[in-house]
Amino acid sequence: MPRSARIAPQGEVYHLLTRGNNRQDVFAEEKDYRKYLEILSRYKQRYVFKLYHYVLMTNHVHLVLETVEGGGTLAEIMKGVNLSYAQYYKAKNGHLGHFWQDRYKSILVSKDQYLLACGSYVELNPVRARLCRDPKDYPWSSYHLYAYGKKDRILDEHPIYQELSTDQKERRKAYREFVKGMLLGRDGMQGEMEGRIVYGSKSFLKRAKAELGAEERVRARGRPKKQER
């Protein structure tokens, strides 16, 4: 069955997921995490995109980024980052065969509160995986910038976060409370992104379908079930 064409217009925000082949580990030590971020930074300069959120897990990576007019396409960005890191890891560890699992997954995200929710979903990954109880205790994510103001040159603060408050300290506090609410009230957003193609408000979903032909979720394979009479 041929692959469906990826919906990736410029100037949009995407939640991206890349897994190791057969869910194998893609980071073996601290040096590897740092190398991935170094490569990501290098391609960010080359292709001029905005990076809003990320988390590097043991066997997969989540990114939330926005492509810009005149910058690299989503395909160029992900091909460059994934290929460069795979070459590094294979040379370092003598790894043979496929490194990443199939092609990366992408979800189109609206530039509103859904972007904030998407960011918290990404940063709560280590909590859902039971690697920590609080996202602040996991070192390889964007949470520390938004929640505590820790410098991270690779990141761009998005406007939705900045709208939380005009006061910097209050903004960080508001973000911590927002993520805490997602953790306690929404069970860490468990399953929030499963099967999605588009993530956003009703008006955004309507526009995505009308202008891009994008459905909200992946359709189930096979013949549709017959309706009962």
C-alpha positions as CSV (number, residue, x, y, z in Angstrom):
1,M,0.0,0.0,0.0
2,P,1.6,3.3,-1.0
3,R,2.3,5.9,1.6
4,S,0.0,8.9,1.8
5,A,1.4,12.3,0.9
6,R,2.5,14.2,4.0
7,I,0.7,17.5,4.7
8,A,3.5,20.0,5.5
9,P,2.9,23.6,4.2
10,Q,5.4,26.3,5.2
11,G,4.6,28.6,8.1
12,E,2.8,26.0,10.2
13,V,3.6,24.4,13.6
14,Y,4.2,20.6,13.8
15,H,4.5,18.1,16.5
16,L,7.1,15.5,15.3
17,L,7.9,12.0,16.6
18,T,10.9,9.9,15.6
19,R,11.5,6.5,17.0
20,G,14.5,4.1,17.0
21,N,14.0,1.1,14.6
22,N,12.1,-1.6,16.5
23,R,11.9,0.9,19.4
24,Q,15.7,0.4,20.0
25,D,17.6,2.9,22.1
26,V,18.9,5.9,20.2
27,F,20.7,7.5,23.2
28,A,23.2,5.4,25.2
29,E,24.9,8.1,27.3
30,E,24.9,11.8,28.1
31,K,27.2,12.5,25.2
32,D,24.6,11.2,22.7
33,Y,21.9,13.5,24.0
34,R,24.2,16.5,23.8
35,K,25.3,15.5,20.3
36,Y,21.7,15.3,19.1
37,L,21.0,18.8,20.4
38,E,24.2,20.1,18.8
39,I,23.0,18.7,15.4
40,L,19.5,20.1,15.9
41,S,21.1,23.5,16.6
42,R,23.2,23.3,13.5
43,Y,20.3,22.5,11.2
44,K,18.2,25.1,12.9
45,Q,20.8,27.7,11.7
46,R,20.9,26.1,8.2
47,Y,17.2,25.8,7.6
48,V,15.9,28.7,9.8
49,F,13.0,27.2,11.7
50,K,11.6,27.9,15.1
51,L,11.9,25.2,17.8
52,Y,9.3,25.6,20.6
53,H,9.4,22.3,22.6
54,Y,11.4,19.1,22.7
55,V,12.1,16.0,24.7
56,L,14.7,13.4,24.1
57,M,13.7,10.0,25.4
58,T,15.8,6.8,25.5
59,N,14.4,5.4,22.2
60,H,12.6,8.3,20.6
61,V,12.4,12.1,20.1
62,H,9.6,14.6,20.2
63,L,9.9,18.1,18.6
64,V,7.5,20.9,18.3
65,L,8.7,23.3,15.6
66,E,7.4,25.9,13.1
67,T,8.7,26.2,9.6
68,V,9.0,29.7,8.1
69,E,8.6,31.2,4.7
70,G,12.0,31.1,2.9
71,G,13.4,28.5,5.4
72,G,13.8,24.8,4.9
73,T,10.9,22.4,4.4
74,L,9.8,20.0,7.1
75,A,11.3,17.1,5.0
76,E,14.7,18.9,4.6
77,I,14.9,19.6,8.3
78,M,14.0,16.1,9.5
79,K,16.1,14.4,6.9
80,G,19.2,16.5,7.8
81,V,18.8,16.0,11.6
82,N,18.0,12.3,11.5
83,L,20.6,11.3,8.9
84,S,23.3,13.3,10.6
85,Y,22.6,11.8,14.1
86,A,22.3,8.3,12.7
87,Q,25.7,8.6,11.0
88,Y,27.2,9.8,14.3
89,Y,25.6,7.0,16.4
90,K,26.5,4.2,13.9
91,A,30.1,5.3,13.6
92,K,30.4,5.6,17.4
93,N,28.8,2.3,18.3
94,G,29.4,0.2,15.2
95,H,25.7,0.0,14.6
96,L,24.5,-1.8,11.5
97,G,21.1,-1.7,9.7
98,H,18.2,0.7,9.9
99,F,18.5,3.2,12.7
100,W,15.2,5.2,12.7
101,Q,11.8,3.4,12.5
102,D,10.2,4.2,9.1
103,R,9.6,7.9,8.5
104,Y,8.9,10.4,11.2
105,K,5.3,11.2,12.3
106,S,4.0,14.7,12.1
107,I,0.9,16.4,13.5
108,L,-0.2,19.9,12.3
109,V,-0.9,22.0,15.4
110,S,-2.9,25.3,15.7
111,K,-1.2,28.4,17.1
112,D,-3.3,28.9,20.2
113,Q,-3.9,27.1,23.5
114,Y,-3.5,23.8,21.7
115,L,0.1,24.7,21.1
116,L,0.6,25.1,24.8
117,A,-1.1,21.8,25.4
118,C,1.0,20.1,22.8
119,G,4.1,21.5,24.5
120,S,3.0,20.1,27.9
121,Y,2.3,16.7,26.3
122,V,5.8,16.6,25.0
123,E,7.4,17.6,28.3
124,L,5.3,15.2,30.3
125,N,6.6,12.2,28.3
126,P,9.2,11.3,31.0
127,V,6.4,11.3,33.7
128,R,4.1,9.1,31.6
129,A,7.1,6.7,31.1
130,R,7.7,6.8,34.8
131,L,11.2,8.0,34.5
132,C,10.4,10.8,37.0
133,R,7.4,12.1,39.0
134,D,7.9,15.8,38.0
135,P,9.1,17.1,34.5
136,K,11.6,19.3,36.2
137,D,13.6,16.2,37.2
138,Y,14.2,15.1,33.6
139,P,17.2,17.0,32.1
140,W,16.5,16.5,28.3
141,S,13.5,18.6,27.6
142,S,12.3,22.2,27.0
143,Y,10.4,22.3,30.3
144,H,13.2,24.0,32.2
145,L,13.1,27.1,29.9
146,Y,9.4,27.6,30.2
147,A,8.9,26.7,33.8
148,Y,12.1,28.1,35.4
149,G,13.8,30.3,32.8
150,K,16.8,28.1,32.4
151,K,18.7,29.3,29.3
152,D,18.4,27.1,26.2
153,R,19.8,28.8,23.1
154,I,18.2,26.2,20.8
155,L,14.7,27.2,21.8
156,D,12.3,30.0,20.8
157,E,9.5,31.0,23.2
158,H,6.2,31.0,21.3
159,P,3.7,33.8,21.6
160,I,1.1,31.6,23.3
161,Y,3.4,31.1,26.3
162,Q,4.3,34.8,26.4
163,E,0.6,35.6,26.6
164,L,0.3,33.8,30.0
165,S,1.6,37.0,31.8
166,T,3.5,40.2,31.1
167,D,5.6,39.5,34.2
168,Q,8.3,36.9,33.6
169,K,8.1,35.2,37.0
170,E,4.3,35.1,36.9
171,R,4.5,33.7,33.4
172,R,6.8,30.8,34.5
173,K,4.6,30.1,37.5
174,A,1.5,30.1,35.2
175,Y,3.2,27.6,32.9
176,R,4.1,25.3,35.8
177,E,0.5,25.4,37.0
178,F,-0.7,24.7,33.4
179,V,1.5,21.6,33.1
180,K,0.5,20.5,36.6
181,G,-3.1,20.8,35.6
182,M,-2.5,18.6,32.6
183,L,-0.7,16.1,34.7
184,L,-3.3,15.9,37.5
185,G,-6.5,16.7,35.7
186,R,-5.8,15.1,32.3
187,D,-3.7,12.1,33.5
188,G,-0.6,13.5,31.9
189,M,-2.4,13.8,28.5
190,Q,-2.2,10.0,28.1
191,G,-3.1,9.1,24.5
192,E,-3.7,12.7,23.6
193,M,-1.8,12.5,20.3
194,E,-2.6,8.9,19.2
195,G,-3.7,8.7,15.6
196,R,-3.9,12.4,15.0
197,I,-3.0,14.3,11.8
198,V,-4.3,17.7,13.0
199,Y,-4.5,19.0,16.6
200,G,-6.4,22.2,17.3
201,S,-9.6,24.0,17.7
202,K,-12.8,23.3,15.7
203,S,-12.1,26.3,13.4
204,F,-8.6,25.1,12.8
205,L,-9.7,21.6,12.0
206,K,-12.3,23.0,9.6
207,R,-9.7,25.2,7.9
208,A,-7.1,22.3,7.7
209,K,-9.7,20.1,6.0
210,A,-11.0,22.8,3.6
211,E,-7.6,24.1,2.6
212,L,-5.3,21.1,2.9
213,G,-7.7,18.1,2.7
214,A,-6.4,17.1,6.2
215,E,-8.6,14.9,8.4
216,E,-8.3,15.2,12.2
217,R,-7.2,11.6,12.6
218,V,-5.8,8.7,10.6
219,R,-8.6,6.6,9.1
220,A,-8.8,2.9,10.1
221,R,-7.5,0.6,7.3
222,G,-9.8,-1.9,5.6
223,R,-13.3,-1.8,4.4
224,P,-15.8,0.3,6.3
225,K,-18.2,-1.8,8.5
226,K,-21.6,-2.3,7.1
227,Q,-24.3,-0.4,9.0
228,E,-26.8,-2.5,10.9
229,R,-30.3,-2.3,9.5
